[in-house]
């Protein structure tokens, strides 16, 4: 990024792409998320490529790229992205200043502010930080993954040069608030101000902030692990000290200081990313959360009640026994799912609860309800997926607490992550035992349910309940699934089911019927399914794909994909639901799943695909898909060259997420009015 022509090109490209219609503090939040996601990308995806290179793998992938070539391309793209990211950062800081919220540097401090910072440093910062120098008796320290540090060159005795480092403490807020108004200074800038006193008696020649990212994609030998819980706990500890994958440094770092850093952490020059601004923008989330300034955020939105559960004299069990109930989060409240588990925990007629947990919140009310159920004497079996990346530690804590409360806790199948979302409540009713099932596209997480779009289905269908029990028996024991009635499971038969469904549309198209496929997923990577979609398009099947993230299929690429349209929707909420719609000219089939069309989901995870059969629920999902495809505000269309473009439309604009918010409110209001009328006539 040293080339001026390159910089000018990026700045022009960025000016055309940026969207200032989003509220200011929400743009800060999004930039923070982008920074966090990039960290994870390096720790997992880039790390796995580096491992392949280290293992001497030179075989090209399905795109024709060797691991080394992929790494080179990634570095080029990320340098481009980071430069663009900091253009955005600088503009946001300027816009923030107009709102009288200021991030200032030490040179701008007034005398009063300097006095405040001096007191803050000696009373709060100084007792926590520890300066470290490297010499013959003191080796280079182990630098913690993703920690922010300050590297220094210090003048030693006899004109020698000594390397020093100070970790910026994460236990102290990185944004230091100054008195009077919303003025802030970064913690690392405060430490730099007093660096001479940290190394008293020595001259500071140079200093620069730096941050390293380590390999966090640590393999776990499940076959050889006697205790999976203990093995994963050990791997979490090792993650802090994995191989260095990236070094971020301040743009103007002294070359001698940089070379020492590179040598000590054993990193290549290509691993270095020079940052023109504050390193690690995840702190921007704190700015986004500044109290007040509601006008700079999205309007507050509260999840609405589901009409079916808004009936005074009917329990949830009665409602679900009468018909399947579809929930659409975050527009409709996830609290219904929490309430269902709570009611099951206290209901004397409930005999057993079985549930899979992949990612749960830090204070999960669902887990608390499961523990209460066990304490109430119910049979509670919980599959806690310990291998949910970066949530392992949280899940281990919950697993131990669940066990202590009397729950049966299992950790899934060796070599497979259990990603499917499944909840079974077994209840004693008049003359029989009845099972109630909840399945979903997203996690049982009451926090992310507020900003992830997901679909959940409550049903008491006996065939689905039987299938769900078979799946759980497979997970908890050695029971093999011989046949299924309604559900499909990866890695057993989900892939073949998708292939069959696409083949049905190909056959229909060849017979001259109006064949149609609409799929909404987070990622499309699997080679076999992409090839099958190309085949369907060539046969005349009309295909719409709503793929939020990575899509390895290329639409409108000559004859092979002329009938395929791909859009991505990125908005206030994270699009997370997985929907599969198939129409062969006569019959419509709708499925929901926890799985994306990625090889890992179909072959290396336990996933669940379940049908939506109720006519009303089917219609609701079809309307959702139509609305997504009409979005011309938050949607971007994928071009045949792999780039995305805005959808230009001279007609009225439609923001699908905003539309779903308004619709949920209208449905809830109608339901409330109807309820009042019914209550009045009683």
C-alpha positions as CSV (number, residue, x, y, z in Angstrom):
1,X,0.0,0.0,0.0
2,X,3.0,2.3,-0.4
3,X,2.1,3.1,-4.0
4,X,0.3,6.4,-4.3
5,X,-1.6,5.3,-7.4
6,X,-2.9,2.3,-5.4
7,X,-4.0,4.5,-2.6
8,X,-5.8,6.9,-4.9
9,X,-7.6,3.9,-6.6
10,X,-8.7,2.5,-3.2
11,X,-9.9,5.9,-2.0
12,X,-12.0,6.4,-5.1
13,X,-13.4,2.8,-4.8
14,X,-14.2,3.3,-1.2
15,X,-16.0,6.6,-1.8
16,X,-18.3,4.9,-4.3
17,X,-19.0,2.0,-2.0
18,X,-19.5,3.6,1.4
19,X,-23.0,4.0,2.7
20,X,-23.7,6.9,5.1
21,X,-27.4,6.2,5.4
22,X,-26.7,4.0,8.4
23,X,-26.7,5.8,11.8
24,X,-23.3,7.0,12.9
25,X,-22.8,4.9,16.0
26,X,-24.1,1.8,14.2
27,X,-21.3,2.3,11.6
28,X,-18.8,2.3,14.5
29,X,-20.3,-0.9,15.8
30,X,-20.1,-2.5,12.3
31,X,-16.5,-1.5,12.0
32,X,-15.8,-3.1,15.3
33,X,-17.4,-6.3,14.2
34,X,-15.4,-6.2,10.9
35,X,-12.2,-6.0,12.9
36,X,-13.2,-8.9,15.2
37,X,-14.2,-11.0,12.2
38,X,-10.8,-10.3,10.6
39,X,-9.1,-11.5,13.7
40,X,-11.0,-14.8,13.6
41,X,-10.3,-15.1,9.9
42,X,-6.6,-15.0,10.6
43,X,-6.7,-17.3,13.6
44,X,-8.7,-20.0,11.8
45,X,-8.8,-19.7,8.1
46,X,-5.4,-18.2,7.4
47,X,-3.8,-20.4,10.1
48,X,-5.1,-23.5,8.4
49,X,-3.5,-22.5,5.1
50,X,-0.2,-21.8,6.9
51,X,-0.4,-25.3,8.4
52,X,-0.8,-26.7,4.9
53,X,2.2,-24.8,3.7
54,X,4.3,-26.0,6.7
55,X,3.2,-29.6,5.9
56,X,4.6,-29.2,2.4
57,X,1.2,-29.4,0.6
58,X,1.4,-28.1,-2.9
59,X,-1.7,-29.7,-4.5
60,X,-4.1,-27.1,-5.9
61,X,-7.6,-26.9,-4.6
62,X,-10.8,-27.0,-6.7
63,X,-10.2,-23.4,-7.7
64,X,-6.7,-24.3,-8.9
65,X,-4.9,-22.5,-6.1
66,X,-2.1,-24.0,-4.1
67,X,-1.9,-23.1,-0.3
68,X,1.0,-20.7,-1.0
69,X,-0.9,-18.9,-3.8
70,X,-4.0,-18.6,-1.6
71,X,-2.0,-17.1,1.1
72,X,-0.4,-14.5,-1.3
73,X,-3.9,-13.6,-2.6
74,X,-5.3,-13.2,0.9
75,X,-2.5,-10.9,1.9
76,X,-3.1,-8.7,-1.1
77,X,-6.8,-8.5,-0.4
78,X,-6.4,-7.9,3.3
79,X,-3.9,-5.0,2.8
80,X,-6.5,-3.5,0.4
81,X,-9.3,-4.1,3.0
82,X,-7.3,-2.7,5.9
83,X,-6.5,0.5,4.1
84,X,-10.2,0.9,3.2
85,X,-11.1,0.1,6.8
86,X,-9.0,3.0,8.2
87,X,-10.3,5.4,5.6
88,X,-13.6,4.7,7.1
89,X,-12.3,4.9,10.7
90,X,-10.9,8.4,10.1
91,X,-14.1,9.7,8.5
92,X,-16.1,8.3,11.4
93,X,-13.9,10.0,13.9
94,X,-14.4,13.3,12.1
95,X,-18.2,12.8,12.0
96,X,-18.1,11.9,15.7
97,X,-16.4,15.2,16.5
98,X,-19.3,17.1,14.9
99,X,-21.5,15.4,17.6
100,X,-19.1,16.7,20.3
101,X,-17.7,13.2,21.0
102,X,-14.0,13.4,20.6
103,X,-11.1,11.0,20.5
104,X,-8.0,13.1,21.2
105,X,-4.3,12.6,21.1
106,X,-1.8,13.6,23.8
107,X,-0.8,16.8,22.0
108,X,-4.3,18.1,22.2
109,X,-4.6,17.8,26.0
110,X,-5.3,20.9,28.0
111,X,-3.4,21.6,31.3
112,X,-6.5,20.5,33.2
113,X,-6.8,17.3,31.2
114,X,-3.0,16.6,31.6
115,X,-3.4,16.9,35.4
116,X,-6.4,14.5,35.3
117,X,-4.5,12.0,33.2
118,X,-1.4,12.2,35.5
119,X,-3.5,11.3,38.5
120,X,-5.3,8.5,36.5
121,X,-2.0,7.1,35.3
122,X,-0.4,6.8,38.8
123,X,-3.6,5.7,40.6
124,X,-5.0,3.2,38.0
125,X,-2.6,2.3,35.3
126,X,0.9,2.3,36.9
127,X,0.1,-0.4,39.5
128,X,-1.1,-2.8,36.8
129,X,1.5,-2.5,34.0
130,X,4.9,-4.2,34.0
131,X,7.8,-3.0,31.7
132,X,9.9,-5.8,30.3
133,X,13.4,-5.5,28.7
134,X,15.2,-8.2,26.7
135,X,18.9,-8.8,27.4
136,X,21.2,-11.8,28.2
137,X,19.5,-12.6,31.4
138,X,15.9,-11.8,30.4
139,X,14.6,-13.6,27.2
140,X,11.9,-12.3,24.9
141,X,8.6,-12.8,26.7
142,X,5.7,-14.8,25.3
143,X,3.3,-12.2,23.8
144,X,-0.4,-13.1,24.4
145,X,-2.6,-13.6,21.4
146,X,-4.5,-10.4,20.3
147,X,-3.0,-8.4,23.2
148,X,-2.1,-4.8,22.5
149,X,1.6,-4.0,23.3
150,X,4.1,-1.2,23.1
151,X,7.5,-2.0,21.8
152,X,10.4,0.3,22.6
153,X,14.1,0.8,21.7
154,X,15.9,2.0,24.8
155,X,19.4,3.4,25.0
156,X,21.5,1.2,27.2
157,X,25.0,1.5,28.6
158,X,28.0,2.1,26.2
159,X,25.6,3.2,23.4
160,X,24.0,-0.2,23.3
161,X,20.3,-0.5,22.3
162,X,17.9,-2.5,24.4
163,X,14.5,-3.8,23.3
164,X,11.6,-3.3,25.8
165,X,7.9,-4.1,25.7
166,X,4.8,-3.2,27.8
167,X,1.5,-4.9,27.5
168,X,-1.5,-2.5,27.4
169,X,-3.6,-4.0,30.2
170,X,-6.9,-5.4,29.0
171,X,-8.4,-5.2,32.6
172,X,-8.5,-1.4,32.2
173,X,-10.9,0.1,29.7
174,X,-9.1,1.1,26.5
175,X,-11.1,4.3,26.2
176,X,-10.1,6.7,29.0
177,X,-12.8,9.3,29.6
178,X,-11.7,12.8,30.3
179,X,-13.6,15.2,32.6
180,X,-16.1,17.6,31.1
181,X,-18.1,16.2,28.1
182,X,-17.5,13.2,25.9
183,X,-13.8,13.4,25.3
184,X,-11.6,10.3,25.3
185,X,-8.0,9.3,25.0
186,X,-6.7,5.8,24.2
187,X,-5.0,3.9,27.0
188,X,-1.9,3.1,25.0
189,X,-1.4,6.8,24.3
190,X,-1.5,7.5,28.1
191,X,1.1,4.8,28.7
192,X,3.3,6.3,25.9
193,X,3.1,9.7,27.6
194,X,4.8,8.2,30.8
195,X,7.1,5.7,29.0
196,X,10.2,7.7,30.2
197,X,9.3,7.1,33.8
198,X,8.7,3.4,33.2
199,X,12.3,3.1,32.0
200,X,13.7,5.8,34.3
201,X,17.3,6.7,33.6
202,X,17.2,5.5,30.0
203,X,16.5,7.4,26.8
204,X,13.6,6.2,24.7
205,X,14.8,6.1,21.1
206,X,11.7,4.7,19.5
207,X,8.4,3.2,20.4
208,X,5.4,1.7,18.5
209,X,2.2,-0.2,19.4
210,X,2.1,-3.7,18.0
211,X,-0.3,-6.7,18.2
212,X,0.1,-10.3,17.1
213,X,-2.4,-12.8,16.0
214,X,-1.7,-16.5,16.7
215,X,-2.9,-19.8,15.2
216,X,-6.1,-20.7,17.1
217,X,-7.1,-23.6,14.8
218,X,-5.7,-26.3,17.1
219,X,-6.4,-29.9,16.2
220,X,-7.9,-32.1,18.8
221,X,-7.2,-35.9,18.8
222,X,-10.7,-37.0,19.9
223,X,-9.9,-40.7,19.1
224,X,-7.0,-40.7,21.6
225,X,-8.7,-38.5,24.2
226,X,-9.7,-40.3,27.3
227,X,-11.5,-37.2,28.6
228,X,-12.7,-34.9,25.9
229,X,-13.6,-32.2,28.4
230,X,-10.0,-32.1,29.8
231,X,-8.5,-32.3,26.3
232,X,-10.4,-29.3,25.1
233,X,-9.6,-27.3,28.2
234,X,-5.9,-28.0,27.5
235,X,-6.3,-26.9,23.8
236,X,-7.9,-23.6,24.9
237,X,-4.9,-22.9,27.0
238,X,-2.5,-23.7,24.1
239,X,-4.5,-21.4,21.8
240,X,-2.9,-18.4,23.6
241,X,0.5,-19.4,22.4
242,X,0.0,-20.7,18.9
243,X,2.2,-19.8,15.9
244,X,2.2,-16.2,15.0
245,X,0.1,-15.6,11.8
246,X,0.0,-11.8,11.7
247,X,1.8,-8.8,13.2
248,X,0.0,-5.4,13.2
249,X,2.3,-2.4,13.8
250,X,1.9,1.3,13.6
251,X,2.6,2.7,10.2
252,X,5.7,4.7,11.1
253,X,7.4,2.0,13.2
254,X,11.2,2.2,13.2
255,X,12.6,-0.5,10.9
256,X,15.1,-1.7,13.5
257,X,12.3,-2.1,16.0
258,X,10.2,-4.0,13.5
259,X,13.0,-6.3,12.6
260,X,13.6,-7.2,16.2
261,X,9.9,-8.0,16.6
262,X,9.8,-10.1,13.5
263,X,12.8,-12.1,14.5
264,X,11.6,-12.7,18.0
265,X,8.1,-13.9,17.1
266,X,9.5,-15.8,14.0
267,X,7.3,-14.0,11.4
268,X,7.9,-13.2,7.7
269,X,7.9,-9.7,6.3
270,X,4.7,-10.6,4.5
271,X,3.0,-11.2,7.9
272,X,3.4,-7.6,8.8
273,X,0.4,-5.2,8.5
274,X,1.2,-1.5,8.9
275,X,-1.7,0.3,10.4
276,X,-2.5,4.0,9.8
277,X,-4.4,4.6,13.0
278,X,-5.3,2.9,16.3
279,X,-4.5,-0.8,16.2
280,X,-7.4,-3.2,16.9
281,X,-10.7,-1.4,16.1
282,X,-12.8,-3.7,18.3
283,X,-12.7,-0.9,20.9
284,X,-15.1,1.0,18.7
285,X,-17.9,-1.1,20.1
286,X,-17.4,1.0,23.3
287,X,-17.9,4.2,21.4
288,X,-21.0,2.7,19.8
289,X,-22.3,2.0,23.3
290,X,-21.9,5.6,24.7
291,X,-25.0,6.5,26.7
292,X,-27.5,8.8,25.1
293,X,-27.2,9.8,21.5
294,X,-30.2,7.6,20.6
295,X,-30.6,9.6,17.4
296,X,-27.3,8.2,16.2
297,X,-28.5,4.6,16.6
298,X,-31.1,2.4,14.9
299,X,-34.6,3.1,16.3
300,X,-35.3,0.9,19.3
301,X,-37.1,-2.3,18.2
302,X,-38.7,-4.8,20.6
303,X,-39.4,-8.4,19.5
304,X,-43.1,-9.0,19.2
305,X,-45.3,-11.8,20.6
306,X,-46.3,-14.7,18.5
307,X,-50.1,-14.6,18.2
308,X,-50.6,-18.3,18.7
309,X,-49.1,-18.0,22.2
310,X,-51.0,-14.9,23.1
311,X,-54.1,-16.8,24.1
312,X,-55.0,-16.4,27.8
313,X,-56.5,-19.7,28.6
314,X,-54.3,-22.0,26.5
315,X,-51.0,-23.4,27.6
316,X,-48.1,-23.7,25.1
317,X,-48.6,-27.4,25.0
318,X,-52.2,-27.1,24.0
319,X,-51.4,-24.6,21.2
320,X,-48.6,-26.8,19.8
321,X,-50.8,-29.9,20.1
322,X,-53.4,-28.3,17.8
323,X,-51.0,-27.0,15.2
324,X,-47.4,-26.3,14.3
325,X,-46.1,-22.9,15.3
326,X,-43.5,-21.0,13.3
327,X,-41.3,-18.3,15.0
328,X,-39.3,-15.7,13.1
329,X,-36.6,-14.1,15.3
330,X,-35.6,-11.4,16.1
331,X,-38.9,-9.9,14.8
332,X,-40.9,-12.4,17.0
333,X,-39.7,-13.0,20.6
334,X,-37.2,-15.7,21.5
335,X,-38.7,-15.5,25.0
336,X,-41.3,-18.0,23.8
337,X,-38.6,-20.6,23.5
338,X,-37.2,-19.7,26.9
339,X,-40.8,-19.9,28.4
340,X,-41.4,-23.3,26.8
341,X,-38.3,-24.7,28.6
342,X,-39.2,-23.0,31.8
343,X,-42.8,-24.3,31.7
344,X,-41.5,-27.8,30.9
345,X,-39.1,-27.6,33.9
346,X,-42.0,-26.8,36.3
347,X,-44.8,-28.9,34.7
348,X,-45.5,-32.0,36.9
349,X,-46.6,-33.9,33.8
350,X,-43.3,-33.4,32.0
351,X,-41.2,-36.6,32.3
352,X,-38.1,-35.7,30.3
353,X,-36.3,-32.9,28.4
354,X,-33.6,-33.5,25.8
355,X,-31.7,-30.6,24.1
356,X,-28.7,-29.8,22.0
357,X,-26.7,-26.7,22.9
358,X,-24.1,-25.3,20.5
359,X,-23.6,-21.7,21.5
360,X,-25.4,-20.3,24.6
361,X,-25.2,-16.9,26.3
362,X,-23.1,-16.2,29.3
363,X,-26.2,-16.1,31.6
364,X,-28.4,-18.5,29.7
365,X,-32.0,-18.7,31.1
366,X,-32.5,-21.9,29.1
367,X,-29.6,-23.6,30.8
368,X,-30.9,-22.4,34.2
369,X,-34.3,-23.9,33.4
370,X,-32.7,-27.2,32.4
371,X,-30.9,-27.3,35.8
372,X,-34.2,-26.5,37.5
373,X,-35.9,-29.3,35.6
374,X,-33.2,-31.8,36.8
375,X,-33.6,-30.6,40.4
376,X,-37.4,-31.1,40.1
377,X,-36.7,-34.8,39.3
378,X,-37.2,-34.8,35.6
379,X,-34.9,-36.8,33.2
380,X,-32.8,-34.1,31.6
381,X,-30.3,-35.0,28.8
382,X,-28.2,-32.2,27.3
383,X,-25.7,-32.4,24.5
384,X,-23.2,-29.6,25.0
385,X,-21.0,-29.2,21.9
386,X,-17.6,-28.5,23.4
387,X,-16.0,-27.9,20.0
388,X,-18.0,-24.8,19.2
389,X,-15.0,-22.6,18.2
390,X,-14.3,-19.7,20.6
391,X,-17.2,-20.7,22.8
392,X,-15.5,-23.8,24.2
393,X,-14.7,-22.2,27.5
394,X,-18.3,-20.9,28.0
395,X,-19.7,-24.3,27.1
396,X,-17.4,-26.1,29.5
397,X,-18.6,-23.9,32.4
398,X,-22.2,-24.7,31.5
399,X,-21.5,-28.4,31.1
400,X,-20.0,-28.7,34.6
401,X,-22.9,-26.8,36.1
402,X,-25.5,-28.9,34.3
403,X,-23.8,-32.1,35.6
404,X,-23.8,-30.8,39.1
405,X,-27.5,-30.1,39.0
406,X,-28.2,-33.7,38.0
407,X,-28.5,-33.4,34.2
408,X,-27.1,-36.1,31.9
409,X,-24.5,-34.3,29.9
410,X,-23.0,-35.7,26.7
411,X,-20.5,-34.2,24.3
412,X,-21.6,-35.6,21.0
413,X,-19.9,-37.9,18.5
414,X,-16.2,-38.4,18.0
415,X,-15.0,-36.5,14.9
416,X,-18.3,-34.6,14.4
417,X,-19.6,-31.3,15.7
418,X,-23.2,-31.4,16.7
419,X,-24.6,-28.2,15.1
420,X,-28.2,-29.2,14.8
421,X,-30.7,-27.4,17.0
422,X,-33.1,-29.8,18.7
423,X,-35.3,-29.7,21.8
424,X,-37.7,-32.5,22.9
425,X,-40.1,-32.4,25.8
426,X,-41.7,-35.7,26.8
427,X,-45.0,-35.2,28.6
428,X,-47.5,-37.6,30.3
429,X,-51.0,-36.8,29.0
430,X,-54.4,-38.6,29.2
431,X,-53.9,-42.1,28.1
432,X,-50.5,-41.6,26.4
433,X,-47.0,-40.2,26.4
434,X,-46.7,-37.1,24.1
435,X,-43.6,-35.5,22.7
436,X,-43.2,-31.9,21.8
437,X,-40.4,-30.8,19.5
438,X,-38.7,-27.5,18.7
439,X,-36.2,-27.3,15.9
440,X,-34.4,-24.2,14.6
441,X,-32.0,-22.7,12.2
442,X,-30.1,-20.8,14.9
443,X,-28.7,-21.4,18.4
444,X,-30.5,-21.5,21.7
445,X,-28.9,-18.2,22.6
446,X,-31.2,-15.5,24.1
447,X,-28.6,-12.8,23.4
448,X,-27.9,-13.4,19.7
449,X,-31.6,-14.1,19.1
450,X,-32.0,-10.3,19.4
451,X,-30.0,-9.6,16.3
452,X,-29.7,-12.9,14.3
453,X,-32.6,-13.6,11.9
454,X,-33.6,-17.2,12.5
455,X,-36.6,-19.5,12.2
456,X,-37.9,-22.0,14.7
457,X,-40.7,-24.5,14.6
458,X,-42.7,-26.0,17.4
459,X,-44.5,-29.2,16.5
460,X,-46.1,-32.2,18.2
461,X,-46.2,-34.3,15.0
462,X,-45.7,-37.9,16.1
463,X,-43.5,-38.9,13.1
464,X,-41.2,-35.9,13.6
465,X,-41.1,-36.6,17.4
466,X,-40.1,-40.2,16.6
467,X,-37.3,-39.0,14.3
468,X,-36.1,-36.5,16.8
469,X,-35.9,-39.2,19.5
470,X,-33.9,-41.4,17.1
471,X,-31.4,-38.6,16.4
472,X,-31.0,-38.0,20.1
473,X,-30.5,-41.7,20.8
474,X,-27.8,-41.7,18.1
475,X,-26.1,-38.8,19.8
476,X,-26.3,-40.1,23.3
477,X,-25.5,-43.8,22.6
478,X,-24.6,-46.2,19.8
479,X,-28.1,-46.4,18.3
480,X,-28.0,-46.5,14.5
481,X,-30.7,-44.7,12.6
482,X,-32.2,-47.3,10.2
483,X,-35.0,-45.1,8.7
484,X,-36.5,-41.7,9.2
485,X,-40.1,-40.4,8.6
486,X,-39.7,-36.7,8.1
487,X,-36.3,-35.5,9.1
488,X,-32.9,-35.7,7.4
489,X,-29.6,-35.7,9.2
490,X,-26.0,-34.9,8.2
491,X,-23.7,-36.6,7.6
492,X,-26.1,-39.6,7.0
493,X,-28.6,-38.6,4.4
494,X,-28.9,-34.8,4.2
495,X,-26.6,-34.4,1.2
496,X,-28.4,-37.1,-0.8
497,X,-31.8,-35.5,0.1
498,X,-30.7,-32.1,-1.4
499,X,-29.4,-33.8,-4.5
500,X,-32.7,-35.7,-4.9
501,X,-34.7,-32.4,-4.5
502,X,-32.6,-30.6,-7.1
503,X,-32.9,-33.7,-9.4
504,X,-36.7,-33.5,-9.1
505,X,-36.6,-29.9,-10.4
506,X,-34.2,-30.9,-13.3
507,X,-36.6,-33.6,-14.3
508,X,-39.6,-31.2,-14.2
509,X,-37.8,-28.5,-16.2
510,X,-36.9,-31.1,-18.9
511,X,-40.6,-32.0,-19.0
512,X,-41.4,-28.4,-19.7
513,X,-42.8,-27.6,-16.2
514,X,-42.2,-24.4,-14.3
515,X,-39.3,-25.6,-12.0
516,X,-38.1,-23.3,-9.3
517,X,-35.5,-23.3,-6.5
518,X,-35.0,-20.6,-3.8
519,X,-32.3,-21.2,-1.2
520,X,-31.4,-18.8,1.7
521,X,-28.1,-19.8,3.4
522,X,-25.1,-18.2,5.0
523,X,-22.5,-19.8,2.7
524,X,-22.4,-21.8,-0.5
525,X,-19.1,-23.7,-0.9
526,X,-19.8,-27.4,-1.5
527,X,-18.6,-28.5,-4.9
528,X,-21.1,-31.2,-5.5
529,X,-24.1,-29.0,-4.8
530,X,-22.7,-26.1,-6.9
531,X,-22.2,-28.5,-9.8
532,X,-25.8,-29.8,-9.3
533,X,-27.2,-26.2,-9.3
534,X,-25.3,-25.5,-12.6
535,X,-26.9,-28.6,-14.1
536,X,-30.3,-27.5,-12.9
537,X,-29.8,-24.0,-14.4
538,X,-28.7,-25.5,-17.7
539,X,-31.8,-27.6,-17.7
540,X,-34.0,-24.5,-17.3
541,X,-34.7,-24.4,-13.6
542,X,-35.0,-20.8,-12.3
543,X,-32.8,-20.5,-9.2
544,X,-32.6,-17.7,-6.7
545,X,-29.9,-17.9,-4.0
546,X,-29.8,-15.6,-1.0
547,X,-26.3,-16.1,0.3
548,X,-25.1,-13.7,3.0
549,X,-21.5,-14.7,3.1
550,X,-19.1,-16.6,0.8
551,X,-20.6,-17.9,-2.5
552,X,-18.3,-20.0,-4.7
553,X,-21.0,-20.3,-7.4
554,X,-20.9,-17.8,-10.3
555,X,-24.3,-16.6,-11.6
556,X,-25.0,-15.5,-15.2
557,X,-21.8,-17.1,-16.3
558,X,-22.7,-18.1,-19.9
559,X,-25.1,-20.9,-20.6
560,X,-24.2,-22.9,-17.4
561,X,-25.7,-20.4,-14.9
562,X,-27.8,-18.1,-16.9
563,X,-30.9,-19.0,-14.8
564,X,-29.2,-18.3,-11.5
565,X,-29.5,-15.1,-9.5
566,X,-27.5,-14.5,-6.3
567,X,-28.0,-11.8,-3.8
568,X,-26.5,-11.0,-0.3
569,X,-28.3,-9.1,2.3
570,X,-26.3,-7.3,5.1
571,X,-28.3,-5.1,7.4
572,X,-29.1,-4.2,11.0
573,X,-29.6,-7.9,11.8
574,X,-27.4,-10.8,10.9
575,X,-29.1,-12.9,8.3
576,X,-28.7,-16.4,9.7
577,X,-31.8,-18.5,8.7
578,X,-31.4,-21.4,6.3
579,X,-34.5,-21.9,4.0
580,X,-34.9,-24.3,1.1
581,X,-37.8,-24.0,-1.3
582,X,-38.5,-26.3,-4.2
583,X,-41.3,-26.2,-6.8
584,X,-41.7,-28.6,-9.6
585,X,-44.7,-27.1,-11.3
586,X,-47.1,-29.0,-9.2
587,X,-45.8,-29.5,-5.6
588,X,-44.1,-27.0,-3.3
589,X,-41.7,-28.3,-0.7
590,X,-40.2,-26.1,2.1
591,X,-37.5,-27.1,4.5
592,X,-35.5,-25.4,7.2
593,X,-32.1,-26.4,8.5
594,X,-29.2,-25.6,10.8
595,X,-26.9,-26.4,7.9
596,X,-25.3,-24.2,5.2
597,X,-24.2,-25.7,1.9
598,X,-20.7,-26.2,3.0
599,X,-18.8,-29.5,2.9
600,X,-18.2,-29.3,6.6
601,X,-21.9,-29.0,7.4
602,X,-22.9,-31.9,5.1
603,X,-20.1,-34.3,5.9
604,X,-18.5,-33.4,9.2
605,X,-21.3,-32.1,11.4
606,X,-24.5,-33.4,12.8
607,X,-27.1,-31.2,11.2
608,X,-30.9,-31.4,10.9
609,X,-33.2,-30.7,7.9
610,X,-36.9,-30.5,8.7
611,X,-40.0,-29.9,6.6
612,X,-42.5,-27.1,7.0
613,X,-45.8,-28.7,6.1
614,X,-48.6,-26.5,7.6
615,X,-50.0,-24.4,4.7
616,X,-50.1,-21.2,6.7
617,X,-46.4,-21.6,7.8
618,X,-45.4,-22.5,4.2
619,X,-47.1,-19.4,2.9
620,X,-45.3,-17.2,5.6
621,X,-41.9,-18.5,4.5
622,X,-42.7,-18.0,0.8
623,X,-43.6,-14.4,1.5
624,X,-40.4,-14.0,3.4
625,X,-38.4,-15.3,0.5
626,X,-40.3,-13.0,-2.0
627,X,-39.6,-10.0,0.3
628,X,-35.9,-10.8,0.4
629,X,-35.7,-11.1,-3.3
630,X,-37.4,-7.7,-3.7
631,X,-35.0,-5.9,-1.3
632,X,-33.2,-3.1,-3.1
633,X,-31.8,-1.3,-0.1
634,X,-29.7,-3.8,1.8
635,X,-29.3,-6.4,-0.9
636,X,-26.3,-6.6,-3.3
637,X,-26.3,-8.7,-6.4
638,X,-23.4,-11.1,-7.2
639,X,-21.9,-10.6,-10.6
640,X,-20.3,-13.3,-12.7
641,X,-16.8,-12.0,-11.9
642,X,-17.3,-12.5,-8.1
643,X,-17.9,-8.8,-7.3
644,X,-21.1,-7.4,-5.9
645,X,-23.2,-4.5,-7.1
646,X,-26.0,-2.4,-5.7
647,X,-29.5,-3.3,-7.0
648,X,-30.6,-0.2,-9.0
649,X,-34.4,0.1,-9.0
650,X,-36.4,3.1,-10.1
651,X,-39.5,1.8,-8.2
652,X,-40.2,2.2,-4.5
653,X,-37.4,1.1,-2.2
654,X,-37.8,-2.0,0.0
655,X,-35.6,-2.8,3.0
656,X,-36.6,-6.4,3.8
657,X,-35.5,-6.2,7.5
658,X,-37.4,-3.0,8.1
659,X,-40.4,-4.5,6.4
660,X,-40.3,-7.6,8.6
661,X,-40.1,-5.3,11.7
662,X,-43.2,-3.4,10.7
663,X,-45.1,-6.6,9.7
664,X,-44.4,-8.2,13.1
665,X,-45.7,-5.2,14.9
666,X,-48.9,-5.2,12.8
667,X,-49.5,-8.9,13.4
668,X,-48.9,-8.4,17.2
669,X,-51.3,-5.4,17.3
670,X,-54.0,-7.4,15.5
671,X,-53.5,-10.3,17.9
672,X,-53.7,-8.0,20.9
673,X,-56.9,-6.4,19.7
674,X,-58.5,-9.8,18.9
675,X,-57.5,-11.0,22.4
676,X,-59.2,-7.9,24.0
677,X,-62.4,-8.5,22.1
678,X,-62.5,-12.2,23.1
679,X,-61.8,-11.3,26.7
680,X,-64.5,-8.6,26.6
681,X,-67.2,-11.1,25.4
682,X,-66.4,-13.7,28.0
